[in-house]
Amino acid sequence: MNKIRKYYKNRIKPSENKFFKISRILNNYIYGTLTISHVFNKEYIFRKFEICIKIYDNKFHSCYELNNEIPREYHHHTGEEDIELKTTSLCLGSNAEIKSFLEKTSNLSKFIDMFIIPYFFNFSYFDKFGEEMWSGYSHGRVGIKEYFFDKFNIINEEILIKIMELIQKNKYYLNCPCGSKKAFDRCHYLFVKDIPIKILKNDSFKFFKEDTFKKKWSTKNKIWK
């Protein structure tokens, strides 16, 4: 019995989430059908997607839509292609947000409820009406910034930049940029201590990179431009 099948037997049950029916498990990939059946603003959305959830290091790593119903130009694609599946993963949320969630649970149903269903429901609504139900965090560096504004509970960009610089340089013992006169690791760092340090540092570097251009949907012309 390989690692993934043991993991599946012990932690993942096919009936665990009523919206996701597992069809097969192959190596580190869980294949199945996701059913979106929800109501928003009195609009009923019903749609089915063939998806694949990838597991890496006993964690739910990425999600893929297999029938190319979601255009790659859609701004919630990551652009990172899986060699085995030959398609790109979906941007379910910020990296830190997902990793923080997975530090607390490895439950497949909760992962689907928290990240996968909202993503596909939002896209289905967008595909039908030309606008998203909620914008969520932006893609790329801007989204990372938005996430950490919320996570640190601050609105001052200058303070946020100084905080990210402390994380980059491992200067946790210096005074927190918020002005509390407490050491950073005893102040605003406490807001993100649930995020693995490797992910936190990785996001701190991404924070200062430029975003790449993504095509946007024209509701008027019904095209990507």
C-alpha positions as CSV (number, residue, x, y, z in Angstrom):
1,M,0.0,0.0,0.0
2,N,1.5,3.3,-1.1
3,K,1.6,6.4,1.0
4,I,-1.4,8.1,-0.5
5,R,-3.7,5.1,-0.2
6,K,-2.8,4.8,3.5
7,Y,-3.5,8.5,3.9
8,Y,-6.8,8.1,2.1
9,K,-7.8,5.2,4.2
10,N,-7.0,6.9,7.5
11,R,-8.2,10.4,6.8
12,I,-10.2,10.8,3.7
13,K,-13.7,9.3,3.3
14,P,-15.5,9.4,-0.1
15,S,-18.8,10.4,1.6
16,E,-17.1,13.1,3.7
17,N,-18.3,16.0,1.6
18,K,-21.7,15.9,-0.1
19,F,-20.6,18.2,-2.9
20,F,-17.5,16.2,-3.9
21,K,-17.7,12.6,-5.2
22,I,-14.3,10.9,-5.4
23,S,-14.0,8.8,-8.6
24,R,-10.4,7.5,-8.1
25,I,-7.1,8.1,-6.4
26,L,-3.9,7.7,-8.4
27,N,-0.5,8.3,-6.8
28,N,-0.8,11.7,-5.1
29,Y,-3.9,12.8,-7.0
30,I,-7.6,12.6,-5.9
31,Y,-10.0,12.8,-8.9
32,G,-13.7,13.5,-8.6
33,T,-16.8,15.5,-9.5
34,L,-17.6,18.7,-7.7
35,T,-21.2,19.8,-7.7
36,I,-22.0,23.5,-7.2
37,S,-25.6,23.8,-6.0
38,H,-26.1,27.1,-4.2
39,V,-28.2,30.2,-4.1
40,F,-26.8,33.8,-4.0
41,N,-29.0,36.9,-4.2
42,K,-31.9,34.7,-5.2
43,E,-29.9,33.3,-8.1
44,Y,-29.6,29.5,-8.2
45,I,-26.3,28.2,-9.5
46,F,-26.0,24.5,-10.5
47,R,-23.0,23.2,-12.3
48,K,-20.6,20.2,-12.2
49,F,-16.9,20.2,-12.6
50,E,-14.3,17.5,-13.0
51,I,-11.5,18.4,-10.7
52,C,-8.3,16.9,-9.2
53,I,-6.9,17.7,-5.8
54,K,-3.1,17.1,-5.4
55,I,-1.5,16.0,-2.2
56,Y,2.0,16.8,-1.3
57,D,3.7,16.0,2.0
58,N,0.4,14.7,3.4
59,K,-1.2,18.1,2.7
60,F,-3.8,19.3,0.2
61,H,-1.5,21.1,-2.1
62,S,-3.3,22.3,-5.3
63,C,-6.6,22.0,-7.1
64,Y,-7.1,21.6,-10.9
65,E,-10.1,21.8,-13.2
66,L,-9.8,19.1,-15.8
67,N,-12.1,20.0,-18.6
68,N,-10.8,23.5,-19.4
69,E,-14.2,25.1,-18.5
70,I,-12.3,27.8,-16.7
71,P,-10.2,29.8,-19.2
72,R,-6.5,30.1,-18.3
73,E,-6.8,33.9,-18.7
74,Y,-9.2,34.0,-15.8
75,H,-7.4,35.9,-13.1
76,H,-7.7,33.2,-10.5
77,H,-5.5,30.8,-12.3
78,T,-2.0,30.6,-10.9
79,G,-0.2,29.9,-14.2
80,E,1.7,27.0,-12.5
81,E,1.3,24.0,-14.8
82,D,1.3,20.5,-13.4
83,I,3.4,18.2,-15.6
84,E,1.2,15.1,-14.9
85,L,-2.2,16.8,-15.5
86,K,-1.0,19.3,-18.2
87,T,-3.1,22.1,-16.8
88,T,-2.6,25.0,-14.4
89,S,-3.6,25.1,-10.8
90,L,-6.4,27.3,-9.5
91,C,-5.7,30.3,-7.2
92,L,-7.9,29.3,-4.2
93,G,-6.5,31.9,-1.9
94,S,-3.2,33.4,-0.7
95,N,-0.5,30.9,-0.1
96,A,-0.1,31.9,3.5
97,E,-3.9,31.7,4.1
98,I,-4.0,28.1,2.8
99,K,-0.9,26.9,4.6
100,S,-2.1,28.4,7.8
101,F,-5.4,26.6,7.4
102,L,-3.7,23.3,6.7
103,E,-1.5,23.6,9.8
104,K,-4.7,23.3,11.8
105,T,-6.5,20.5,9.9
106,S,-6.0,17.9,7.2
107,N,-9.7,17.3,6.8
108,L,-10.6,17.0,3.1
109,S,-14.2,18.1,3.6
110,K,-13.2,21.3,5.5
111,F,-10.6,22.1,2.8
112,I,-13.3,21.7,0.1
113,D,-15.8,23.9,2.0
114,M,-13.3,26.6,2.8
115,F,-11.5,27.0,-0.5
116,I,-12.7,24.9,-3.4
117,I,-16.5,25.4,-3.3
118,P,-16.3,29.2,-2.9
119,Y,-13.9,29.4,-5.8
120,F,-16.0,27.3,-8.2
121,F,-19.3,29.0,-7.0
122,N,-17.7,32.4,-7.6
123,F,-16.5,31.5,-11.1
124,S,-19.9,29.9,-12.0
125,Y,-21.7,33.1,-11.1
126,F,-19.1,35.2,-13.0
127,D,-19.4,32.9,-16.0
128,K,-23.2,33.3,-16.0
129,F,-23.6,37.0,-15.1
130,G,-20.3,38.6,-16.1
131,E,-19.4,39.7,-12.6
132,E,-18.1,38.0,-9.5
133,M,-20.1,37.6,-6.3
134,W,-17.1,38.8,-4.3
135,S,-13.7,39.9,-5.3
136,G,-11.7,38.3,-2.6
137,Y,-8.0,39.1,-2.5
138,S,-6.5,40.3,-5.7
139,H,-4.1,38.2,-7.7
140,G,-0.3,38.3,-7.2
141,R,1.6,40.8,-5.0
142,V,-1.5,43.0,-4.5
143,G,-3.4,40.1,-3.1
144,I,-0.5,39.3,-0.7
145,K,-0.6,42.8,0.5
146,E,-4.4,42.8,1.0
147,Y,-4.1,39.5,2.9
148,F,-1.5,40.8,5.3
149,F,-3.3,44.1,5.9
150,D,-6.2,41.9,7.2
151,K,-3.9,39.5,9.0
152,F,-2.0,42.2,10.9
153,N,-5.1,44.3,11.4
154,I,-3.4,47.4,10.1
155,I,-4.2,49.9,7.2
156,N,-0.9,51.8,7.1
157,E,1.2,50.6,4.1
158,E,4.4,52.1,5.4
159,I,4.1,50.0,8.6
160,L,3.3,46.9,6.6
161,I,6.4,47.3,4.4
162,K,8.6,47.7,7.5
163,I,7.0,44.6,9.0
164,M,7.7,42.6,5.9
165,E,11.3,43.8,5.9
166,L,11.8,42.6,9.4
167,I,10.5,39.2,8.4
168,Q,12.8,39.1,5.3
169,K,15.8,39.9,7.5
170,N,14.9,37.8,10.5
171,K,14.9,40.8,12.7
172,Y,12.1,39.6,15.0
173,Y,13.9,41.1,18.1
174,L,13.7,44.7,16.9
175,N,10.9,47.0,17.9
176,C,7.6,46.5,16.1
177,P,7.0,49.1,13.4
178,C,3.6,49.8,14.8
179,G,5.1,52.0,17.5
180,S,4.1,49.9,20.5
181,K,7.8,49.8,21.7
182,K,7.5,46.0,22.0
183,A,9.7,43.6,20.2
184,F,8.2,42.5,16.9
185,D,8.0,38.9,18.0
186,R,6.0,40.0,21.1
187,C,3.7,42.3,19.1
188,H,2.5,42.1,15.5
189,Y,4.3,38.8,14.8
190,L,1.8,37.1,17.1
191,F,-0.8,37.8,14.4
192,V,1.0,35.5,11.9
193,K,2.7,32.9,14.2
194,D,0.3,30.3,12.8
195,I,1.8,30.7,9.4
196,P,4.9,28.4,8.7
197,I,8.0,30.6,8.8
198,K,9.1,29.3,5.4
199,I,5.8,30.5,3.8
200,L,5.9,33.8,5.7
201,K,9.4,34.5,4.4
202,N,8.5,33.5,0.9
203,D,5.6,35.9,0.9
204,S,7.7,38.6,2.3
205,F,10.0,38.4,-0.7
206,K,7.0,38.2,-3.2
207,F,5.6,41.3,-1.5
208,F,8.2,43.5,-3.2
209,K,8.0,42.0,-6.7
210,E,6.1,43.5,-9.6
211,D,2.9,41.8,-10.7
212,T,2.7,40.3,-14.2
213,F,-0.1,41.5,-16.5
214,K,-3.3,39.5,-16.7
215,K,-6.0,39.7,-19.2
216,K,-9.4,41.0,-18.0
217,W,-12.9,40.1,-18.9
218,S,-14.9,42.6,-20.8
219,T,-18.6,42.3,-19.8
220,K,-19.6,44.5,-22.7
221,N,-17.9,42.6,-25.4
222,K,-17.9,39.2,-23.7
223,I,-14.2,38.7,-24.5
224,W,-10.9,38.6,-22.6
225,K,-8.7,41.6,-23.4
